[in-house]
Amino acid sequence: MPTRAVIFDFNGTLSDDEHVLCRIYRELFAEYGHPLSEQAYYEELSGLAEHTIAEACLGVGDPRLGEFIRKRIDRYKAAVADGSAITAPVREAVHYAATRARVGVVSGAAREEIIPALAGAGLGEALGLVVADDDVRFGKPHPESYLRALEVLNMPGADALVFEDTEAGIASAQAAGARVVALAGTQARQRLAAADRIVDAIDVELVRTLLG
C-alpha cells in the first residue's frame, strides 16, 4: 500500500520539547496544590490532550480549567514556540516527506503554539494540515483527531504513516487505521510495543527508507 500522507505528532515527536512540557506541568500542578512527579508525568500524562491533563489536575468541570490551560500555553510559548526545539534532522525529514506525500500534524497541543513553532522552524508551508486540541472534542487515545485529519486529506487510514512518541498517540492513530512508527524517548520502549516500528530518531534517511 503506497504512503500518501505522513502525519507527525507535535510534542515529543516533531518538537523535542517533552522535557519542557514536563517542567511546566509540574510547576502548574504544584501551584494548584497537586504536586506532580516527573515519573508520574511521563507514565500517566504524557501523550494526553491538553484539556485532559488540566482535568487530571483540577477535575472535570472545574472553573479554573481555562486559566490553567492559558498559563500552560503562555509558558510554553515563552520557552520554545519559536521552533527552536524542532531539530535540523527532523526539519530535513519533514521537507523530504513533503516531496513524496501530503504532510501534516495531529497533536493534543493548542493550535496557537503549534503554528508559530512550525513557522519558526521553516515548516509552515510543508505542514499545511494541523489538527490541534482546539479542533476535537476527544483527545488521544481517542481516534477523533486522526480521523479528522484523514477526512481532510480524503484518504483511508491505511494510506497514512504516523510518527508518535506515546502509547496514547499510537492507540489513537491505529484506531484510525494508520500505520505507526514510534519514537523512543518519552516513554519506555515496552509501552510503544503496539507500534509497527520503534526508532530512536527521525531523520531523512529513515523517512526515505519508509517511503521508498
PLY file of the C-alpha trace (Angstrom):
ply
format ascii 1.0
element vertex 212
property float x
property float y
property float z
element edge 211
property int vertex1
property int vertex2
end_header
0.00 0.00 0.00
1.63 3.31 -1.05
2.00 6.01 1.57
0.01 9.07 0.53
0.30 11.01 3.81
2.87 11.38 6.58
1.49 12.73 9.86
3.55 13.82 12.84
2.56 14.19 16.45
3.94 17.50 17.72
5.20 17.49 21.31
7.98 14.97 21.85
7.93 13.81 18.22
8.23 16.68 15.78
9.36 19.03 18.53
11.94 17.81 21.07
10.15 19.54 23.93
8.64 16.89 26.20
11.08 17.87 28.96
9.86 21.46 28.66
6.23 20.38 28.98
7.08 18.20 31.97
8.67 21.15 33.75
5.76 23.48 33.02
3.10 20.98 34.04
4.94 20.16 37.25
5.11 23.87 38.09
1.40 24.33 37.42
0.28 21.23 39.29
2.26 22.45 42.32
0.77 25.93 42.06
-2.73 24.45 42.09
-1.95 22.25 45.08
-1.42 18.91 43.34
2.30 18.11 43.23
3.31 16.03 40.20
6.48 13.98 39.96
8.49 13.67 36.77
7.83 9.92 36.76
4.06 10.43 37.10
4.04 12.92 34.24
5.79 10.59 31.81
3.97 7.44 32.92
0.45 8.82 33.32
0.03 12.10 31.41
2.48 12.32 28.50
0.68 11.99 25.20
-2.72 13.02 26.51
-4.60 16.06 25.21
-4.18 19.48 26.80
-7.64 19.58 28.38
-7.29 16.03 29.71
-4.10 16.90 31.59
-5.73 20.03 33.02
-8.66 17.92 34.22
-6.22 15.48 35.82
-5.05 18.36 37.99
-8.27 20.22 38.70
-11.09 17.81 37.90
-13.71 17.77 35.15
-15.75 20.96 35.01
-13.52 22.99 37.33
-13.95 26.71 36.53
-10.17 27.19 36.60
-9.52 24.84 33.66
-9.34 27.68 31.14
-6.96 29.61 33.37
-4.72 26.55 33.81
-4.53 25.93 30.07
-3.87 29.61 29.34
-0.94 29.63 31.76
0.48 26.42 30.30
0.31 27.73 26.73
1.83 31.10 27.64
4.75 29.45 29.43
5.37 27.07 26.56
5.32 29.87 24.01
7.80 31.83 26.09
10.13 28.81 26.13
10.15 27.17 22.72
7.34 28.37 20.46
9.97 29.87 18.15
10.54 26.41 16.69
13.97 26.01 18.27
13.01 22.58 19.67
12.49 21.21 16.14
15.94 19.90 15.25
17.66 20.21 11.88
17.43 16.44 11.10
13.68 16.49 11.75
13.22 19.58 9.59
15.08 17.89 6.77
12.96 14.75 7.18
9.74 16.76 7.00
10.83 18.58 3.86
11.77 15.28 2.23
8.42 13.71 3.21
6.63 16.69 1.65
8.18 15.84 -1.72
6.70 12.33 -1.57
3.36 12.69 0.24
0.98 15.06 1.92
2.31 16.01 5.33
0.58 17.23 8.48
0.47 17.46 12.27
-2.02 15.85 14.64
-1.49 16.99 18.21
-3.08 17.34 21.63
-1.45 20.76 21.93
-3.12 24.09 21.15
-3.04 25.49 17.62
-1.66 28.83 18.81
1.55 27.18 20.00
1.95 24.75 17.11
1.63 27.24 14.24
4.35 29.69 15.44
6.73 26.81 16.14
6.25 25.39 12.64
6.75 28.83 11.12
9.86 29.45 13.21
11.32 26.14 12.06
10.56 26.91 8.42
7.95 24.15 8.18
4.78 26.20 7.85
4.32 25.51 4.16
5.34 21.85 4.29
2.98 21.08 7.18
-0.17 22.65 5.82
-2.56 20.37 7.72
-2.74 20.86 11.50
-5.32 19.18 13.75
-4.92 20.52 17.28
-6.64 20.07 20.64
-8.86 23.02 19.73
-10.31 21.07 16.81
-11.62 17.98 18.58
-13.87 17.00 21.42
-11.99 13.87 22.40
-8.21 13.83 22.72
-5.79 10.95 22.25
-6.04 7.96 22.76
-9.45 8.55 21.13
-9.03 8.45 17.32
-11.05 11.61 16.61
-8.04 13.80 15.78
-6.60 11.32 13.28
-9.99 10.61 11.76
-10.45 14.34 11.25
-7.06 14.63 9.54
-7.85 11.71 7.26
-11.18 13.27 6.40
-9.45 16.50 5.36
-6.89 14.53 3.38
-9.70 12.46 1.81
-7.97 9.13 2.26
-8.25 5.97 4.37
-6.03 5.39 7.35
-4.17 2.64 5.52
-2.68 5.30 3.23
-1.14 7.24 6.13
2.10 6.80 8.05
2.12 8.35 11.52
5.00 9.26 13.83
4.15 9.21 17.54
6.05 9.06 20.82
3.46 7.81 23.32
1.18 4.87 23.96
-1.89 7.12 23.76
-0.80 8.53 20.41
-0.13 5.09 18.96
-3.55 3.88 20.05
-5.22 6.95 18.54
-3.54 6.58 15.15
-4.01 2.83 14.93
-7.69 3.12 15.82
-7.99 5.40 12.79
-6.39 2.70 10.64
-2.94 4.24 10.18
0.47 2.61 10.37
2.59 3.96 13.22
6.30 4.49 13.76
7.05 5.16 17.42
9.88 7.43 18.53
11.52 6.13 21.70
12.46 8.52 24.49
9.33 10.00 26.02
8.09 6.62 27.23
9.76 3.27 27.75
10.08 1.12 24.64
7.83 -1.58 26.06
4.97 0.91 26.18
5.44 1.54 22.46
5.31 -2.13 21.50
1.99 -1.83 19.66
3.60 0.39 17.00
4.57 -1.09 13.65
8.15 0.02 14.26
10.15 1.73 17.02
13.01 4.10 16.19
15.47 6.16 18.18
15.47 9.22 15.93
13.66 10.78 12.98
15.85 11.84 10.08
15.74 11.98 6.30
17.30 8.54 5.85
14.58 6.93 7.96
11.81 8.71 6.06
13.42 7.85 2.71
13.51 4.17 3.74
9.90 4.21 4.91
8.54 5.95 1.83
10.70 4.16 -0.71
0 1
1 2
2 3
3 4
4 5
5 6
6 7
7 8
8 9
9 10
10 11
11 12
12 13
13 14
14 15
15 16
16 17
17 18
18 19
19 20
20 21
21 22
22 23
23 24
24 25
25 26
26 27
27 28
28 29
29 30
30 31
31 32
32 33
33 34
34 35
35 36
36 37
37 38
38 39
39 40
40 41
41 42
42 43
43 44
44 45
45 46
46 47
47 48
48 49
49 50
50 51
51 52
52 53
53 54
54 55
55 56
56 57
57 58
58 59
59 60
60 61
61 62
62 63
63 64
64 65
65 66
66 67
67 68
68 69
69 70
70 71
71 72
72 73
73 74
74 75
75 76
76 77
77 78
78 79
79 80
80 81
81 82
82 83
83 84
84 85
85 86
86 87
87 88
88 89
89 90
90 91
91 92
92 93
93 94
94 95
95 96
96 97
97 98
98 99
99 100
100 101
101 102
102 103
103 104
104 105
105 106
106 107
107 108
108 109
109 110
110 111
111 112
112 113
113 114
114 115
115 116
116 117
117 118
118 119
119 120
120 121
121 122
122 123
123 124
124 125
125 126
126 127
127 128
128 129
129 130
130 131
131 132
132 133
133 134
134 135
135 136
136 137
137 138
138 139
139 140
140 141
141 142
142 143
143 144
144 145
145 146
146 147
147 148
148 149
149 150
150 151
151 152
152 153
153 154
154 155
155 156
156 157
157 158
158 159
159 160
160 161
161 162
162 163
163 164
164 165
165 166
166 167
167 168
168 169
169 170
170 171
171 172
172 173
173 174
174 175
175 176
176 177
177 178
178 179
179 180
180 181
181 182
182 183
183 184
184 185
185 186
186 187
187 188
188 189
189 190
190 191
191 192
192 193
193 194
194 195
195 196
196 197
197 198
198 199
199 200
200 201
201 202
202 203
203 204
204 205
205 206
206 207
207 208
208 209
209 210
210 211
